[in-house]
Amino acid sequence: MERLTFDSDDLERTEEFLSHAYARMRIGNGSSDSSRARIHRSAIDTVSVDELDLDFDMSYVVTPLGRICLCVVHEGTIEDHVYQGVSDSFGPGDVVSFAPPELSYAGRIRSARYNITMLDPELLTQVAGTAGPLRQEPVRLTGHRPLSPAAGERLRSTIRYVQDHVLADPAVADQPLVAATAAQHLAATVLATFPNTASADPTGPERQDAHPAALRRALAFIEGHADRPLTVAQIAEAAHISVRALQYAFRRHLGSTPLAYVRRVRLSHAHDELAAADPEAGATVADIAARWGFYHPGRFATLYRRTYDRSPGRTLRDD
């Protein structure tokens, strides 16, 4: 996990930092009375979340980032934001995608406090169901504004959730399954927020591929690899079918999704570990839950109690 903090009133240092943290950037026209920038970054391999507070006005020109770049404005405004075919301005409460990963963009910030969340574009493909042995179609966002205010609020809530329950604790964020689960959750929310090129409908041949033998191969792969970060594409490859066929097989035969089944298997492993662990030797519910990818103690406890009709703490103490 990476954590860094920047605090300066030197515009040249700010430009240098922003260019290093994002992409080559040129800023200018700072307010004469103040030029202080405060930036805090928390990041795991595929996702970074930055909080920026600039108490001055500045223009910016940014080269392509190669990453999905989301912005949530808390205070102030971002004006005249432009990239190929788009010109827009953003204010408090807005959540937007700044530009496609391969395009440069420019604009002007006016004494704004805002959040920048960046993620690897491949995450969208992994969770959307368009990658696998039979398909290699990168998913693209086709609009920079949310589909609805409710969709935008869900994305804001998801970003806060990742900040508060993963990135706030390095010991949690450094758990491989936690990092992978959080990144996939964020990517899935991005796809539900913005218009995009993904399609979840299987073709006729993909429906034919969704037979029980393929499902058994998928289940065996999940059981044997539940302790590792998994993507839907990896499970589909192990089952020798496309991702959409895999999703259809799970929906048809199990009434579930592949990742929901992965979560069920990991919960079972967490249950077994809680039952076998010794609290006197230092074992804790939080550590065991995080080891199996559950990074929110309250939600883990709710899911565990719903499944096993007892609390995880009681299992740890009594079994």
C-alpha positions as CSV (number, residue, x, y, z in Angstrom):
1,M,0.0,0.0,0.0
2,E,1.2,3.5,-0.8
3,R,0.4,6.6,1.3
4,L,1.8,10.1,0.7
5,T,1.0,13.7,1.7
6,F,1.9,16.9,-0.1
7,D,1.6,20.4,1.4
8,S,3.1,23.4,-0.4
9,D,2.5,27.0,-1.4
10,D,5.1,26.8,-4.2
11,L,3.4,26.5,-7.6
12,E,6.5,25.0,-9.2
13,R,6.7,22.3,-6.6
14,T,2.9,21.7,-7.0
15,E,3.2,21.3,-10.7
16,E,6.2,18.9,-10.3
17,F,4.2,16.8,-7.7
18,L,1.1,16.7,-9.8
19,S,3.0,15.7,-12.9
20,H,4.7,12.9,-11.0
21,A,1.4,11.7,-9.3
22,Y,-0.8,11.8,-12.4
23,A,0.8,12.5,-15.8
24,R,2.8,15.3,-17.3
25,M,0.9,18.5,-16.4
26,R,1.2,22.2,-16.9
27,I,-0.5,24.6,-14.5
28,G,-0.7,28.3,-14.6
29,N,-2.6,31.5,-13.7
30,G,-2.6,30.8,-10.0
31,S,-4.2,33.4,-7.7
32,S,-1.8,36.0,-6.6
33,D,-2.9,36.0,-2.9
34,S,-2.5,32.3,-2.3
35,S,-1.1,29.2,-3.9
36,R,-1.3,26.5,-1.2
37,A,-2.0,22.9,-2.3
38,R,-2.7,20.1,0.2
39,I,-2.9,16.6,-1.3
40,H,-3.2,13.2,0.4
41,R,-3.0,9.9,-1.5
42,S,-3.8,6.3,-0.5
43,A,-3.3,3.6,-3.0
44,I,-3.2,-0.1,-3.6
45,D,-1.9,-1.7,-6.8
46,T,-4.9,-1.0,-9.1
47,V,-6.6,1.8,-7.3
48,S,-5.6,5.2,-5.9
49,V,-7.7,7.7,-4.0
50,D,-6.5,11.3,-3.6
51,E,-8.0,14.2,-1.6
52,L,-6.9,17.5,-3.0
53,D,-7.5,21.0,-1.5
54,L,-6.3,23.9,-3.6
55,D,-7.0,27.4,-2.2
56,F,-6.1,29.1,-5.4
57,D,-7.2,29.2,-9.1
58,M,-5.2,27.4,-11.7
59,S,-5.5,26.2,-15.2
60,Y,-4.3,22.7,-16.1
61,V,-3.4,20.7,-19.2
62,V,-2.9,17.0,-18.6
63,T,-1.4,14.3,-21.0
64,P,-3.2,10.9,-21.2
65,L,-3.3,9.1,-17.8
66,G,-3.8,5.6,-19.1
67,R,-6.3,5.1,-16.2
68,I,-9.9,5.7,-15.4
69,C,-9.9,9.1,-13.6
70,L,-12.9,9.9,-11.5
71,C,-13.5,13.2,-9.8
72,V,-15.9,14.1,-6.9
73,V,-16.1,17.8,-6.2
74,H,-16.6,18.8,-2.5
75,E,-16.2,22.6,-2.7
76,G,-15.4,25.1,-5.3
77,T,-15.7,24.6,-9.1
78,I,-13.8,23.0,-12.0
79,E,-14.6,25.0,-15.1
80,D,-14.1,24.7,-18.8
81,H,-13.0,21.1,-18.6
82,V,-12.5,19.9,-22.1
83,Y,-11.3,16.8,-24.0
84,Q,-12.1,15.5,-27.4
85,G,-15.7,16.4,-28.2
86,V,-16.6,17.3,-24.6
87,S,-16.8,20.6,-22.7
88,D,-18.3,20.8,-19.2
89,S,-18.0,22.4,-15.7
90,F,-18.4,20.7,-12.3
91,G,-19.5,22.0,-8.9
92,P,-20.0,20.6,-5.4
93,G,-21.6,17.2,-5.4
94,D,-20.7,16.4,-9.0
95,V,-19.1,13.1,-9.7
96,V,-17.6,12.6,-13.2
97,S,-15.1,10.7,-15.3
98,F,-12.5,13.2,-16.4
99,A,-11.6,11.7,-19.8
100,P,-11.0,8.4,-21.6
101,P,-7.7,6.9,-20.5
102,E,-6.1,7.5,-23.9
103,L,-7.0,11.2,-24.2
104,S,-5.5,14.4,-22.8
105,Y,-7.7,17.0,-21.1
106,A,-7.6,20.6,-19.9
107,G,-9.6,23.0,-17.7
108,R,-9.5,25.4,-14.8
109,I,-9.8,24.8,-11.0
110,R,-11.2,27.6,-8.8
111,S,-10.3,27.2,-5.2
112,A,-11.6,23.7,-5.1
113,R,-11.5,20.8,-2.7
114,Y,-12.1,17.5,-4.5
115,N,-11.4,13.8,-4.7
116,I,-9.5,12.0,-7.6
117,T,-10.0,8.3,-7.8
118,M,-8.0,6.4,-10.4
119,L,-8.2,2.7,-11.4
120,D,-6.8,0.4,-14.0
121,P,-9.1,0.2,-17.0
122,E,-8.5,-3.5,-17.1
123,L,-10.6,-3.8,-14.0
124,L,-13.7,-2.8,-15.9
125,T,-13.1,-5.6,-18.4
126,Q,-12.5,-8.1,-15.6
127,V,-15.8,-7.4,-13.9
128,A,-18.0,-6.7,-17.0
129,G,-17.8,-10.1,-18.6
130,T,-16.2,-9.2,-21.9
131,A,-12.8,-10.8,-21.4
132,G,-11.9,-14.4,-21.5
133,P,-10.5,-17.2,-23.8
134,L,-13.2,-16.5,-26.4
135,R,-13.5,-12.7,-26.2
136,Q,-11.0,-9.9,-25.8
137,E,-13.0,-6.7,-25.8
138,P,-11.8,-3.9,-23.5
139,V,-14.7,-2.1,-21.9
140,R,-14.9,1.6,-22.4
141,L,-17.0,4.3,-20.7
142,T,-19.0,6.2,-23.3
143,G,-20.1,9.1,-21.2
144,H,-18.5,11.3,-18.5
145,R,-21.7,12.0,-16.4
146,P,-23.5,9.4,-14.3
147,L,-26.6,7.7,-15.6
148,S,-28.6,9.3,-12.8
149,P,-28.1,11.3,-9.6
150,A,-28.7,8.0,-7.6
151,A,-26.0,6.3,-9.6
152,G,-23.6,9.1,-8.9
153,E,-24.4,8.9,-5.1
154,R,-23.7,5.2,-5.1
155,L,-20.3,5.8,-6.6
156,R,-19.6,8.5,-4.1
157,S,-20.6,6.1,-1.3
158,T,-18.4,3.4,-2.7
159,I,-15.4,5.6,-2.9
160,R,-15.9,6.7,0.7
161,Y,-16.4,3.0,1.7
162,V,-13.0,2.0,0.1
163,Q,-11.3,5.0,1.7
164,D,-12.7,4.3,5.2
165,H,-12.6,0.6,5.4
166,V,-9.6,-0.4,3.2
167,L,-7.2,2.4,2.5
168,A,-7.5,3.9,6.0
169,D,-5.8,0.8,7.5
170,P,-2.6,-0.4,5.8
171,A,-2.8,-3.8,7.6
172,V,-6.2,-4.3,5.9
173,A,-5.2,-2.9,2.5
174,D,-2.1,-5.1,2.3
175,Q,-4.3,-8.3,2.4
176,P,-4.3,-9.6,-1.2
177,L,-8.0,-10.7,-1.1
178,V,-9.1,-7.4,0.4
179,A,-7.3,-5.4,-2.2
180,A,-8.7,-7.5,-5.1
181,T,-12.3,-7.5,-3.7
182,A,-12.3,-3.7,-3.1
183,A,-11.0,-3.0,-6.6
184,Q,-13.6,-5.2,-8.2
185,H,-16.3,-3.7,-6.1
186,L,-15.3,-0.2,-7.2
187,A,-15.0,-1.2,-10.9
188,A,-18.5,-2.8,-10.8
189,T,-19.9,0.4,-9.3
190,V,-18.2,2.5,-12.0
191,L,-19.9,0.3,-14.7
192,A,-23.2,0.8,-13.0
193,T,-22.7,4.5,-12.8
194,F,-21.6,5.5,-16.3
195,P,-22.8,4.5,-19.8
196,N,-20.3,1.9,-21.2
197,T,-19.8,-0.6,-24.0
198,A,-20.3,-3.8,-21.8
199,S,-23.2,-6.1,-22.4
200,A,-24.2,-8.9,-20.1
201,D,-26.4,-10.8,-22.6
202,P,-24.9,-14.1,-23.7
203,T,-25.1,-15.2,-27.3
204,G,-26.8,-18.4,-28.5
205,P,-23.5,-20.4,-28.6
206,E,-22.6,-19.0,-25.2
207,R,-25.9,-20.3,-23.8
208,Q,-25.1,-23.7,-25.2
209,D,-21.7,-23.6,-23.5
210,A,-23.2,-23.0,-20.1
211,H,-23.7,-26.7,-19.4
212,P,-23.2,-28.5,-16.0
213,A,-19.8,-29.9,-16.9
214,A,-18.4,-26.4,-17.5
215,L,-20.0,-25.2,-14.2
216,R,-18.4,-28.1,-12.4
217,R,-15.0,-27.1,-13.8
218,A,-15.6,-23.5,-12.6
219,L,-16.7,-24.6,-9.1
220,A,-13.6,-26.9,-8.8
221,F,-11.3,-24.0,-9.8
222,I,-12.9,-21.6,-7.3
223,E,-12.6,-24.2,-4.5
224,G,-9.0,-24.8,-5.2
225,H,-8.1,-21.1,-5.6
226,A,-10.3,-19.3,-3.1
227,D,-7.3,-18.1,-1.1
228,R,-6.0,-16.1,-4.1
229,P,-7.4,-13.0,-5.9
230,L,-9.8,-14.2,-8.6
231,T,-11.4,-12.5,-11.5
232,V,-14.4,-13.8,-13.5
233,A,-12.2,-14.0,-16.6
234,Q,-9.8,-16.4,-14.8
235,I,-12.7,-18.6,-13.7
236,A,-14.1,-18.7,-17.2
237,E,-10.7,-19.6,-18.6
238,A,-10.5,-22.5,-16.2
239,A,-14.0,-23.7,-17.2
240,H,-13.1,-23.3,-21.0
241,I,-16.0,-21.0,-21.7
242,S,-16.5,-17.3,-22.2
243,V,-17.3,-15.0,-19.3
244,R,-20.8,-14.4,-20.4
245,A,-21.4,-18.2,-20.7
246,L,-20.0,-18.6,-17.2
247,Q,-22.3,-15.9,-15.8
248,Y,-25.2,-17.5,-17.5
249,A,-24.4,-20.9,-16.1
250,F,-24.2,-19.6,-12.6
251,R,-27.4,-17.7,-13.0
252,R,-29.2,-20.7,-14.6
253,H,-28.0,-23.5,-12.3
254,L,-27.2,-21.8,-9.0
255,G,-29.2,-18.5,-9.1
256,S,-26.0,-16.7,-8.3
257,T,-23.0,-14.9,-9.8
258,P,-19.5,-16.2,-10.0
259,L,-18.1,-13.7,-7.6
260,A,-21.0,-14.1,-5.1
261,Y,-20.2,-17.8,-5.1
262,V,-16.5,-17.0,-4.5
263,R,-17.6,-14.9,-1.5
264,R,-19.7,-17.9,-0.2
265,V,-16.7,-20.2,-0.5
266,R,-14.4,-17.7,1.3
267,L,-17.0,-17.3,4.0
268,S,-16.9,-21.0,4.5
269,H,-13.1,-21.0,4.8
270,A,-13.3,-18.1,7.3
271,H,-15.8,-20.1,9.3
272,D,-13.5,-23.1,9.4
273,E,-10.5,-21.0,10.4
274,L,-12.5,-19.3,13.2
275,A,-13.6,-22.6,14.5
276,A,-10.0,-23.9,14.6
277,A,-8.3,-20.8,15.8
278,D,-7.2,-20.1,19.4
279,P,-8.1,-16.6,20.7
280,E,-5.6,-17.1,23.5
281,A,-2.9,-17.3,20.9
282,G,-3.9,-13.9,19.4
283,A,-6.4,-14.9,16.7
284,T,-9.0,-12.3,16.0
285,V,-12.2,-12.1,13.9
286,A,-10.9,-9.1,12.1
287,D,-7.7,-10.7,11.0
288,I,-9.3,-13.9,9.8
289,A,-12.0,-12.0,8.0
290,A,-9.5,-9.8,6.2
291,R,-7.4,-12.8,5.3
292,W,-10.5,-14.1,3.3
293,G,-11.3,-10.8,1.7
294,F,-13.9,-9.4,4.1
295,Y,-12.7,-5.8,4.9
296,H,-15.7,-4.4,6.7
297,P,-16.1,-6.1,10.2
298,G,-19.7,-5.1,10.6
299,R,-20.8,-6.5,7.2
300,F,-18.8,-9.6,7.7
301,A,-20.5,-10.2,11.0
302,T,-23.9,-9.7,9.5
303,L,-23.2,-12.1,6.6
304,Y,-21.7,-14.6,9.0
305,R,-24.6,-14.5,11.4
306,R,-27.1,-14.8,8.5
307,T,-25.3,-17.9,7.3
308,Y,-24.3,-19.6,10.5
309,D,-26.9,-18.2,12.9
310,R,-24.3,-17.1,15.4
311,S,-21.7,-14.4,15.6
312,P,-18.1,-14.9,14.3
313,G,-16.8,-14.0,17.8
314,R,-18.8,-16.7,19.4
315,T,-17.4,-19.3,16.9
316,L,-13.9,-18.1,17.7
317,R,-14.5,-18.3,21.5
318,D,-16.6,-21.5,21.7
319,D,-15.4,-23.9,19.0
